[in-house]
């Protein structure tokens, strides 16, 4: 529409004819008569050139804006692909607590049994010491006799075993050791009970050490420690998971284990570190488990060693067990690779489906934008024609 309103080739041909006539008039009729006409024609041509220049500048601004919009349109399908990929792709993060799934119940069972035995043993260590409420004096009832223990130079409780040499019989063999200062009145003896047991080259076990101290000298500030280490413990055919989607069996492993536990009053803080070597894990997982389960199942046979850590904190009647293992990272990495492959395929399918719908309209838009380049070229050509006519007005007089 703008081109039809601007001077075209016919208009400039008309200017050229007028200039030719002026040249003839200048030669035949004199300089003064031609000068006025030259000024008039030059003014008309200059006005037309200004109109063409303004139109071209306006076109350039419009074209820049349209090309910018077109670039945004080109990015829109890719942004949609990214959004849909994020929404519908699987995530490997759910595999992060596999250690808790495989070992959590067993460690919880062991902890419950240990706490139960400890609570049975605790009253024997504190004997007949009466626990008083804070601020409440231990005053006998009036009129009843009072048992008074006179101060001794080296006081001893009524029941005391200085040293016991003993053996603990376990399935792997015997642990030889000693228990010292066994009494139900540590408050009188002033010495905690200590124990130390060890064994080597037992059946399916390289070495085992079990030691600790039970300090109940002051019943209100009791402090018990336990240290337990095992090396080269051979385990076979332990079902870690019986889930239908991912049954897992630990067929073989050599286990090194270290446990440190501290019980102060009724609070517990324990740390377990277990290193498993020569590991062989198998699974009977079915293909119906999905991408992540299939990837996890395929990764399990590649695991040859891993480390398991557990922290037990809280009170004896309310504690938490936090489990961590590099097995999580191994399985998460395998699942992550499977998820990445799935995401790549999803992205490929999304691009194919989306661009099948937008390629046609996008092609039309690109073709339409190309048409503006022809209009710009036409305006440039008309501008050159006008500028050339201005030069022709320099008459040879």
Backbone torsions as a table, in degrees:
resi	resn	phi	psi	omega
1	UNK	NA	-42.1	179.6
2	UNK	-67.4	-37.2	178.8
3	UNK	-60.4	-38.2	-178.7
4	UNK	-68.1	-20.5	-179.6
5	UNK	-92.1	-10.7	-176.4
6	UNK	-97.7	156.7	177.5
7	UNK	-60.5	135.6	-178.4
8	UNK	-113.3	-165.6	-177.5
9	UNK	-61.7	-39.3	179.4
10	UNK	-62.1	-38.3	179.5
11	UNK	-65.3	-42.0	-179.5
12	UNK	-72.4	-31.7	173.6
13	UNK	-63.1	-36.4	177.6
14	UNK	-64.7	-42.4	176.0
15	UNK	-61.0	-38.0	-177.9
16	UNK	-66.3	-39.6	177.9
17	UNK	-63.8	-40.4	179.5
18	UNK	-64.7	-37.9	179.5
19	UNK	-66.1	-40.4	178.8
20	UNK	-61.7	-40.5	178.0
21	UNK	-63.7	-39.1	179.4
22	UNK	-65.9	-37.2	178.5
23	UNK	-61.2	-42.1	178.6
24	UNK	-66.3	-42.9	-179.8
25	UNK	-63.0	-38.6	179.6
26	UNK	-64.0	-38.5	-179.1
27	UNK	-73.7	-35.6	-173.0
28	UNK	-99.3	-36.7	-171.7
29	UNK	-103.5	-7.8	177.1
30	UNK	110.8	158.4	-173.6
31	UNK	-71.6	-42.0	-172.6
32	UNK	-63.7	-38.6	-179.3
33	UNK	-67.3	-37.2	-177.9
34	UNK	-74.7	-29.0	-174.7
35	UNK	-60.8	-42.9	-179.6
36	UNK	-65.0	-41.5	179.3
37	UNK	-66.7	-37.2	178.5
38	UNK	-59.9	-43.9	-179.7
39	UNK	-62.6	-41.4	-178.8
40	UNK	-65.5	-45.7	-179.7
41	UNK	-64.9	-42.1	-179.3
42	UNK	-60.6	-39.2	179.9
43	UNK	-65.0	-42.8	180.0
44	UNK	-63.7	-44.3	-179.4
45	UNK	-64.4	-41.9	179.9
46	UNK	-61.8	-40.4	177.6
47	UNK	-62.4	-43.0	178.7
48	UNK	-65.4	-37.8	177.6
49	UNK	-64.7	-37.2	177.7
50	UNK	-63.2	-42.2	178.7
51	UNK	-62.7	-42.0	178.7
52	UNK	-65.0	-41.2	-179.9
53	UNK	-62.9	-44.6	179.1
54	UNK	-62.6	-41.4	179.1
55	UNK	-64.6	-39.5	-179.5
56	UNK	-67.8	-41.2	177.4
57	UNK	-62.6	-42.5	178.1
58	UNK	-62.6	-39.7	178.8
59	UNK	-64.4	-42.4	179.8
60	UNK	-61.2	-42.2	178.5
61	UNK	-64.2	-43.8	179.2
62	UNK	-62.9	-43.5	-178.2
63	UNK	-65.0	-39.8	177.6
64	UNK	-61.2	-43.2	179.3
65	UNK	-64.5	-43.8	-179.1
66	UNK	-65.6	-40.5	178.9
67	UNK	-65.9	-36.2	175.7
68	UNK	-62.9	-42.9	177.0
69	UNK	-63.6	-37.8	-179.7
70	UNK	-64.3	-40.2	177.5
71	UNK	-62.2	-39.0	176.2
72	UNK	-64.6	-38.9	178.3
73	UNK	-65.0	-38.2	178.9
74	UNK	-63.7	-35.2	-178.4
75	UNK	-78.2	-23.1	-173.6
76	UNK	-59.3	-45.4	178.8
77	UNK	-62.2	-38.9	179.1
78	UNK	-66.1	-37.6	176.9
79	UNK	-64.6	-36.2	178.1
80	UNK	-68.2	-38.6	176.3
81	UNK	-60.9	-45.6	180.0
82	UNK	-61.7	-43.2	-179.3
83	UNK	-63.7	-46.7	-178.4
84	UNK	-67.9	-36.1	177.8
85	UNK	-62.8	-44.0	179.2
86	UNK	-64.3	-37.1	-176.4
87	UNK	-72.5	-38.2	-170.3
88	UNK	-109.9	-5.1	177.6
89	UNK	-72.9	150.8	175.7
90	UNK	-75.2	165.8	178.3
91	UNK	-129.4	140.0	178.8
92	UNK	-88.2	0.2	-175.4
93	UNK	-65.9	-27.7	-178.6
94	UNK	-66.3	-15.2	-179.5
95	UNK	-82.7	-4.1	-170.5
96	UNK	-63.8	-21.1	-176.1
97	UNK	-110.3	31.5	-179.0
98	UNK	-62.4	-36.2	178.9
99	UNK	-61.3	-43.1	177.7
100	UNK	-62.3	-37.9	179.4
101	UNK	-66.3	-41.7	-174.2
102	UNK	-82.0	-36.9	-171.9
103	UNK	-116.7	-11.3	-174.0
104	UNK	-58.3	-47.6	-176.0
105	UNK	-65.0	-38.9	-179.7
106	UNK	-66.6	-45.4	179.5
107	UNK	-64.6	-37.6	176.4
108	UNK	-63.0	-41.3	178.8
109	UNK	-63.4	-45.0	179.0
110	UNK	-61.4	-41.3	-178.9
111	UNK	-64.9	-43.3	179.7
112	UNK	-61.6	-41.8	179.4
113	UNK	-65.6	-42.6	179.9
114	UNK	-63.1	-43.6	179.4
115	UNK	-64.5	-40.3	179.9
116	UNK	-61.7	-45.3	178.8
117	UNK	-67.1	-37.5	178.7
118	UNK	-63.3	-42.8	-179.8
119	UNK	-66.1	-28.8	175.2
120	UNK	-70.9	-36.1	-176.5
121	UNK	-78.3	-29.3	-172.9
122	UNK	-56.2	-45.9	-179.5
123	UNK	-62.7	-31.4	179.7
124	UNK	-67.6	-32.9	-179.7
125	UNK	-73.0	-32.8	-176.0
126	UNK	-93.1	-8.6	172.3
127	UNK	52.8	-133.8	-174.3
128	UNK	-93.4	12.6	179.3
129	UNK	-66.8	123.0	-177.8
130	UNK	-85.0	124.9	177.3
131	UNK	-80.6	122.7	-179.4
132	UNK	-99.7	149.8	172.2
133	UNK	-73.7	151.7	-176.4
134	UNK	-59.6	124.8	177.3
135	UNK	86.4	-2.1	-177.3
136	UNK	-99.1	116.2	-178.5
137	UNK	-71.4	146.7	177.6
138	UNK	-89.4	80.9	-175.1
139	UNK	-107.7	125.3	178.6
140	UNK	-68.5	156.1	178.0
141	UNK	-65.6	144.8	-178.9
142	UNK	-64.4	137.3	176.0
143	UNK	93.0	-4.7	179.1
144	UNK	-109.9	153.4	-178.8
145	UNK	-69.9	158.8	-179.2
146	UNK	-123.6	129.6	177.3
147	UNK	-84.0	120.4	-177.4
148	UNK	-114.8	126.2	176.5
149	UNK	-100.0	115.5	-178.8
150	UNK	-72.5	148.1	-178.7
151	UNK	-62.1	131.0	179.2
152	UNK	-108.5	154.4	178.3
153	UNK	-65.5	-45.2	174.4
154	UNK	-129.3	83.5	-174.2
155	UNK	-64.4	139.6	177.3
156	UNK	-132.9	146.0	176.4
157	UNK	-73.0	165.7	179.4
158	UNK	-66.6	-28.5	-177.7
159	UNK	-123.6	119.8	-179.0
160	UNK	-154.4	127.8	171.5
161	UNK	-118.4	114.8	-175.7
162	UNK	-68.1	-48.2	-176.6
163	UNK	-144.4	135.4	173.8
164	UNK	-123.9	120.8	171.6
165	UNK	-93.0	122.0	-171.6
166	UNK	-139.7	168.1	174.4
167	UNK	-129.6	134.2	174.6
168	UNK	-101.5	121.9	-180.0
169	UNK	-93.8	116.9	175.7
170	UNK	-120.4	172.8	-174.9
171	UNK	-60.3	-33.7	-177.4
172	UNK	-78.6	-17.8	-177.3
173	UNK	149.3	-158.4	-177.0
174	UNK	-105.9	140.7	172.5
175	UNK	-106.3	119.9	179.2
176	UNK	-92.7	141.5	-179.5
177	UNK	-171.9	-175.3	-179.5
178	UNK	-132.7	149.7	172.3
179	UNK	-124.5	129.9	-175.4
180	UNK	-118.8	145.6	172.7
181	UNK	59.5	61.6	177.6
182	UNK	-88.7	119.7	178.4
183	UNK	-158.6	159.3	174.9
184	UNK	-97.9	5.7	178.9
185	UNK	-132.5	68.3	176.9
186	UNK	-63.7	-24.0	179.5
187	UNK	-64.7	-27.8	176.9
188	UNK	-85.1	-45.5	-177.9
189	UNK	-68.1	-37.7	-179.3
190	UNK	74.7	17.0	-179.7
191	UNK	-132.5	134.3	179.2
192	UNK	-76.7	160.0	173.6
193	UNK	-77.6	133.5	177.6
194	UNK	-126.3	154.5	179.4
195	UNK	-148.6	151.9	179.1
196	UNK	-152.4	121.0	178.2
197	UNK	-129.6	144.9	178.7
198	UNK	-152.3	156.9	177.5
199	UNK	-157.0	150.7	-178.6
200	UNK	-136.3	153.5	174.7
201	UNK	51.6	46.2	176.3
202	UNK	-90.6	176.5	-177.7
203	UNK	-66.3	117.0	179.1
204	UNK	66.6	24.2	-174.8
205	UNK	-154.6	125.5	179.8
206	UNK	-76.4	-50.1	179.1
207	UNK	-156.5	157.7	179.3
208	UNK	-149.6	133.9	178.2
209	UNK	-134.4	135.6	-177.1
210	UNK	-137.8	116.2	-176.4
211	UNK	-144.9	166.3	178.3
212	UNK	168.4	-177.7	178.8
213	UNK	-144.5	138.7	177.8
214	UNK	-115.7	104.2	-174.2
215	UNK	-105.7	104.0	177.2
216	UNK	-124.9	33.2	178.4
217	UNK	-58.2	-43.0	172.2
218	UNK	-114.2	108.2	-172.8
219	UNK	-59.6	-30.1	-178.7
220	UNK	-78.8	-12.7	178.8
221	UNK	-130.7	47.3	-179.1
222	UNK	-66.8	149.5	-178.5
223	UNK	-147.8	113.1	-177.3
224	UNK	-119.3	135.3	179.0
225	UNK	-125.1	144.7	178.5
226	UNK	-137.9	133.6	174.6
227	UNK	-126.7	130.7	-176.1
228	UNK	-139.0	123.1	179.3
229	UNK	-129.6	141.0	178.3
230	UNK	-135.8	137.0	177.1
231	UNK	-128.0	137.8	175.0
232	UNK	65.4	36.0	178.9
233	UNK	-80.8	117.5	-177.6
234	UNK	-88.0	124.9	177.9
235	UNK	-116.7	148.6	-177.2
236	UNK	-141.7	136.5	168.5
237	UNK	49.5	60.0	175.4
238	UNK	-105.3	124.7	178.8
239	UNK	-78.2	109.7	179.4
240	UNK	-84.7	-32.3	179.7
241	UNK	-145.2	134.3	178.5
242	UNK	-111.9	15.5	-179.8
243	UNK	-67.1	142.4	-177.6
244	UNK	-62.2	-38.9	-176.9
245	UNK	-73.1	-31.5	-177.2
246	UNK	-147.5	71.6	174.5
247	UNK	-72.8	132.1	-176.4
248	UNK	-129.9	133.3	178.0
249	UNK	-124.4	132.0	172.8
250	UNK	-89.6	98.3	-175.1
251	UNK	-72.4	-43.7	-179.0
252	UNK	-147.6	149.9	173.2
253	UNK	-172.0	148.0	171.2
254	UNK	-107.6	120.3	-169.3
255	UNK	-111.2	129.4	166.8
256	UNK	-109.2	127.7	-172.4
257	UNK	-132.5	140.0	175.6
258	UNK	-136.8	126.1	179.9
259	UNK	-124.2	130.5	173.4
260	UNK	-126.8	126.9	-177.2
261	UNK	-133.1	142.6	177.4
262	UNK	-133.8	127.0	176.7
263	UNK	-120.7	114.9	178.1
264	UNK	-115.4	113.4	-174.8
265	UNK	64.6	-119.0	177.9
266	UNK	-111.3	15.0	177.9
267	UNK	-102.2	146.0	-177.8
268	UNK	-126.8	140.2	174.3
269	UNK	-140.9	112.8	-177.3
270	UNK	-132.5	147.9	179.7
271	UNK	-133.1	128.3	-179.6
272	UNK	-120.3	128.2	174.4
273	UNK	-124.9	124.5	-178.5
274	UNK	-130.5	125.5	178.0
275	UNK	-108.4	124.9	-178.5
276	UNK	-111.1	124.4	179.8
277	UNK	-122.6	167.0	-177.7
278	UNK	51.2	44.3	-174.5
279	UNK	-81.4	139.9	170.7
280	UNK	-135.3	111.5	179.3
281	UNK	-109.4	137.4	176.4
282	UNK	-130.4	156.7	179.6
283	UNK	-142.8	148.0	175.0
284	UNK	-108.1	32.7	-176.6
285	UNK	-61.8	143.1	177.3
286	UNK	-96.0	159.4	-178.0
287	UNK	-67.6	-10.7	-177.4
288	UNK	-77.3	-0.7	-177.0
289	UNK	-76.5	-12.6	-179.7
290	UNK	96.0	179.9	-173.8
291	UNK	-62.1	-49.9	-175.5
292	UNK	-66.3	-45.4	179.8
293	UNK	-62.7	-40.3	179.3
294	UNK	-64.8	-41.6	178.9
295	UNK	-65.3	-40.3	178.5
296	UNK	-63.9	-44.1	-179.6
297	UNK	-62.9	-39.2	-179.9
298	UNK	-72.2	-24.3	-178.6
299	UNK	-82.9	-26.8	-175.3
300	UNK	-58.0	-44.2	-179.4
301	UNK	-64.7	-17.5	-179.8
302	UNK	-83.7	-9.5	-178.1
303	UNK	-79.2	122.0	179.7
304	UNK	-112.6	-19.7	178.2
305	UNK	-158.9	151.6	173.8
306	UNK	-163.7	164.7	-179.1
307	UNK	-117.1	138.4	-179.6
308	UNK	-121.0	131.9	178.5
309	UNK	-125.4	143.2	177.3
310	UNK	-140.4	133.4	176.0
311	UNK	-116.6	127.3	-179.9
312	UNK	-115.3	118.4	-177.5
313	UNK	-138.2	154.3	178.1
314	UNK	130.9	-150.4	177.3
315	UNK	-108.7	167.7	-176.7
316	UNK	-62.6	-30.3	180.0
317	UNK	-97.8	-6.0	178.9
318	UNK	-154.3	97.8	-177.5
319	UNK	-131.4	162.4	178.0
320	UNK	-119.9	149.1	178.5
321	UNK	-119.8	114.5	178.1
322	UNK	-104.3	124.7	-175.8
323	UNK	-117.1	136.1	179.2
324	UNK	-139.8	145.9	-179.3
325	UNK	-157.6	146.1	174.2
326	UNK	-73.0	-6.9	172.1
327	UNK	-61.9	-34.4	176.7
328	UNK	-58.3	-45.0	-178.8
329	UNK	-65.2	-39.5	180.0
330	UNK	-62.4	-48.2	-178.0
331	UNK	-71.4	-37.6	178.7
332	UNK	-64.3	-37.5	178.5
333	UNK	-63.9	-43.8	178.7
334	UNK	-64.0	-45.4	178.7
335	UNK	-64.9	-37.4	179.5
336	UNK	-61.9	-40.4	178.4
337	UNK	-64.4	-40.0	178.1
338	UNK	-65.6	-40.5	178.3
339	UNK	-64.6	-40.2	178.6
340	UNK	-61.2	-42.9	178.5
341	UNK	-63.1	-40.6	178.7
342	UNK	-65.0	-39.3	-179.4
343	UNK	-67.4	-38.5	177.7
344	UNK	-62.3	-44.0	179.1
345	UNK	-65.9	-40.4	177.9
346	UNK	-61.4	-44.0	179.2
347	UNK	-62.6	-41.1	178.5
348	UNK	-61.6	-44.4	-179.9
349	UNK	-66.9	-39.4	179.2
350	UNK	-64.0	-44.7	179.3
351	UNK	-60.6	-43.7	-179.1
352	UNK	-61.7	-45.1	-177.5
353	UNK	-69.4	-42.7	-175.9
354	UNK	-72.0	-45.9	-178.0
355	UNK	-70.7	-21.6	173.7
356	UNK	-62.5	-29.7	-179.8
357	UNK	-88.3	-31.3	-172.9
358	UNK	-100.6	-14.9	-177.0
359	UNK	-60.3	-40.7	-179.8
360	UNK	-61.8	-57.7	177.7
361	UNK	-59.5	-37.1	179.5
362	UNK	-64.5	-38.5	178.0
363	UNK	-63.7	-39.5	178.0
364	UNK	-64.4	-40.6	178.6
365	UNK	-63.3	-44.3	-179.8
366	UNK	-63.5	-39.7	178.5
367	UNK	-65.2	-39.9	178.5
368	UNK	-64.2	-41.0	178.1
369	UNK	-64.0	-35.0	177.8
370	UNK	-63.0	-30.1	178.9
371	UNK	-63.9	-30.1	178.7
372	UNK	-66.2	-29.1	177.9
373	UNK	-63.2	-37.3	177.3
374	UNK	-66.0	-38.7	178.7
375	UNK	-65.6	-41.6	178.6
376	UNK	-62.3	-40.5	177.9
377	UNK	-64.4	-38.0	178.5
378	UNK	-64.1	-42.2	178.0
379	UNK	-64.1	-39.2	178.4
380	UNK	-63.3	-40.9	179.6
381	UNK	-64.6	-40.1	178.6
382	UNK	-67.0	-35.5	177.1
383	UNK	-64.2	-39.9	178.3
384	UNK	-64.2	-38.9	179.6
385	UNK	-62.8	-43.6	179.1
386	UNK	-64.8	-41.9	179.6
387	UNK	-64.0	-37.0	178.3
388	UNK	-64.5	-36.9	179.3
389	UNK	-67.6	-34.8	177.9
390	UNK	-60.5	-41.0	178.2
391	UNK	-64.7	-36.6	-178.7
392	UNK	-66.3	-16.3	179.5
393	UNK	-74.4	-7.5	175.5
394	UNK	-78.0	83.8	-173.7
395	UNK	-71.5	140.4	-178.7
396	UNK	-79.0	71.6	178.1
397	UNK	-105.2	NA	NA
